[in-house]
Amino acid sequence: MIRILLSNDDGVTAPGIQALASALREFADVKVVAPDRNRSGASNALTLDSPLRIQSYPNGDTAVINGTPTDCVYLGVNSLMSPRPDVVVSGINAGPNLGDDVIYSGTVAAAMEGRHLGYPALAVSLDGHRHYDTAAAITCQLLRMLAKAPLRTGRILNINVPDLPLDEIKGLRVTRCGSRHPAEKVFCQQDPRGQDMYWIGPPGEKFDIAPDTDFAAVAQGYVSITPLHVDLTAYAAQDIVRTWLAKAEVNGNGD
């Protein structure tokens, strides 16, 4: 039986993770380790300045108090799940993680931590808040496929599912990340004492929505599967930077 560590960034009681846990438990040994509250946008944050505490639920799920998604996967792999998992799954997120969203996404970060620790990893998001059962069924299908034919790319699979009934899903598409216009909105309010407080605004509007992007696939009713890697090195730019550095040194450190 496949062993799955399941986490998210919406919190341990969120409907997405609970729907997915229920579906996965039909064929897998599942351990849920997730934040005790919503930590959307936490990205790859790791808690190093304070200890982490856990809360156990009667069904065996574990909440990490004030923990980030990365904390949860790190604890799950290294302490809370024994034997260790075969695969790390993050989701189902309430709302998509498309294009530039992956930079900030706690859902993707949890999968990224799983991959960093040496495990195959999936991040699963629903482009809405209704058909979690559809996203759960797609995830189960992909995990069964991976169990029969392992995918040895060393990459994270970022999966975005249209918010549709399962019989209305048109299929699966391998995609690349699209992009958005820069986010610029900040909302300022005053607290009862007259002090300013700020809210980060919504993400920017879609920019790169070419046919091969994740945005396009989901909009057309397809499940988007985007391979992501942890190595952020811009290899194509290395020679450009070397040339620039050499010229700058010749010209007196750029002065």
Salt bridges, closest charged atoms under 4 A:
ASP29 OD2 - ARG3 NH1 2.45
ASP61 OD1 - ARG25 NH2 3.03
ASP101 OD1 - ARG180 NE 2.93
ASP208 OD2 - ARG176 NH1 2.81
ASP212 OD2 - ARG176 NE 2.89
ASP239 OD1 - ARG242 NH1 2.72
